[in-house]
Amino acid sequence: MVKQFEYGGYAVTARAVPQVGGGFAGVVRIADAFGEPAGPIYEAETGPAPTPQGAVAMAEAAAMRAIDAGEVN
């Protein structure tokens, strides 16, 4: 499951990745929405969730927190 959106001038991709022991991890990738610089500028993995929807929601929240906190350059 993947969700893409723009937030604070950044293009965000949040996705769920199946884990070996069961459940899903959320993975977030943040890039400049205007195309500079090339490639992702921030990547992070969130904790485990029992469903793909939960993992994507956690990744979305992590992206918004990182952008709001100024962790993304």
N, C-alpha and C positions, 0 to 999 in steps of 0.2 A: 504494500500500500504506500502510495506517494502523494504528497500534497505540496504544491508550489504556490507561493504568494509573494507579494512585495510588502516590505515593512521598513519604514524609516529610510527609504532610498536604497534598500538592499533587496536583492532577489534571494528568496529563501526556499530551500528544498528540504522538506522533512519526510523521512521515510522510516518504515518498520523493517527490521532485519531479524529473521528467525534465529533463535539461539539454540545451541546444541542440546542443552538440558531442558528445553521447553520454554515457551514464552517468546517475547520479542524485545529487542532493544530499539530505542529511537536513535536515529542518526540525523544530524542537521548539518547542512552545508549552506554557507552564506557567501554571496558574491555581490559585487557592485552591480546595481540594477542598470547602470548606464554603460556597462561594458568595459570598465577600467578598474583595476588591472585584469588581465586575462586569467581565467581560472578562479577557483574558490579562494576566498581570503580568510575563511574561518570554518573549521570543521570540529564537531564534537559528538560524542555518543552519550546518550542519557542512560539512566538505569533501566532495569527490566520492567516489563509490563506483561500482563497475562494475555492481552489481545493486541492485534496490529493497530486498532484505532487508539488504544491507550498509549502505545509507543509513539505514534505520530503526534498525538496531543502533547505528550511530554516534550517531544522534539520541538514543536511549535513554541511552547512556553519557554524552553531553553533559548531558542533563537531570539525571541522578543526580549528576554532578560539580558542576553549578551549585547544586543544592539542598544538597549536603553542604558546599560551600564557603561557603554563606551569600550567594550572589550574587542569590538570589530574595528579594524583600521582600514 
